[in-house]
Amino acid sequence: MGIIILTGIGSDGANGAKNLKRYGCKIIAQDEKTSPVYGMPKAVVEMGITDEIKSFQEIKNYMKEF
């Protein structure tokens, strides 16, 4: 199981992502280049809990696998 953090303002989702990481969830953050607003993904990256950082297109392709 995992979560994907997409573009957004603020850091409120980062604490939730941190809690999910404790339970073994994979965390993927959208990269800065393809994020119209890099606040939310940046917060997760700065926490050091991301497993991967991907562009929007890479995330889109990744989600098609499920």
C-alpha positions in Angstrom: 0.0 0.0 0.0 1.1 3.5 -0.6 0.1 7.1 -1.0 0.9 9.7 -3.6 1.4 13.4 -2.6 0.4 15.7 -5.4 0.7 19.4 -5.9 -0.9 21.6 -3.2 -0.5 24.4 -0.7 0.6 23.8 2.9 1.9 20.8 4.8 -1.1 19.4 6.5 -0.9 16.1 4.6 2.7 15.6 5.6 1.9 14.5 9.1 -0.7 12.0 7.9 1.9 10.7 5.4 4.4 10.3 8.2 1.9 8.3 10.2 1.2 6.0 7.3 4.9 5.6 6.6 5.2 4.1 10.1 2.9 1.4 9.0 4.9 0.5 6.0 3.2 2.6 3.3 5.2 3.7 0.3 5.3 7.5 -0.2 5.6 9.0 -3.6 5.8 12.7 -4.0 5.3 14.8 -7.2 8.5 16.6 -8.3 8.9 20.3 -8.1 9.2 20.8 -11.8 5.7 19.4 -12.6 3.9 20.8 -9.4 2.1 24.0 -10.0 2.3 24.5 -6.2 5.2 22.6 -4.6 4.1 23.1 -0.9 2.6 19.7 -0.1 5.1 17.5 -1.9 8.0 19.7 -0.6 6.8 19.2 3.0 6.9 15.4 2.6 10.3 15.5 0.8 11.8 17.7 3.6 10.5 15.2 6.2 12.7 12.6 4.5 9.9 10.1 4.3 9.5 9.8 0.5 10.4 6.6 -1.2 10.3 8.1 -4.7 9.9 11.5 -6.3 8.2 11.4 -9.7 6.9 13.8 -12.4 3.2 14.0 -12.9 3.5 11.9 -16.0 5.5 9.2 -14.2 2.9 9.1 -11.4 0.1 8.8 -14.0 1.9 5.9 -15.7 2.6 4.3 -12.3 -1.1 4.5 -11.3 -2.1 2.7 -14.6 -0.3 -0.4 -13.3 -3.0 -0.9 -10.7 
